[in-house]
Amino acid sequence: MILTRRLPFLLAIALTAGFLGACSATRPQPRPQASATPAPLAVDPSVDYRDPSAVCEAFAIAAHRIDTAVDQGPADAYQRTAAYLDATLAAAATVRDSVRQTPQWQEWALHGASTDVQIGPYAGDALPPDTAEQQHRTVLITSQPVGREGWRGPLERHTVVCTLRLTTVGWRISDYEIG
């Protein structure tokens, strides 16, 4: 599994690993916030932040939903995940790195592809016990790039394990693994 806190880099690694049929591991550190006063957390009005499962599922979908017509690169998906993250991870997600366009991204862009993302239950390893302040959830994501002219790329499956902490605005992801 891939444990990460540097969000834009994760997607490039995950997509490259999926393309090559291999797994990579990295443990980058989050970037410090530029401001002493944290910006208010983004909110997705369609998500019930009182439900940690809903927050994890929304994060997993956002992290894997890509559209080459609007995204400059694979890292753009991670900027959209900020609405589900705690303040530290959200600050790292919104930092714009230089655009990394992998060979896989270039192929997707050639076909004008966007990802078809499906979410399902995960019946794998047991998670740590939940507490009143911290919950753990796992979902299975299936995604496939689909081109505007009907081209289809390879189907990919990833597990997303979320550690969520209760904040003043509901459950937010404080750590995650994608594998």
Secondary structure as UniProt FT lines:
FT   STRAND          2..3
FT   HELIX           7..20
FT   TURN            45..46
FT   TURN            49..50
FT   HELIX           52..64
FT   TURN            68..70
FT   TURN            74..75
FT   HELIX           76..79
FT   HELIX           80..84
FT   HELIX           87..94
FT   HELIX           103..110
FT   TURN            111..112
FT   STRAND          114..121
FT   STRAND          134..146
FT   TURN            148..149
FT   STRAND          156..167
FT   TURN            168..169
FT   STRAND          170..178
//
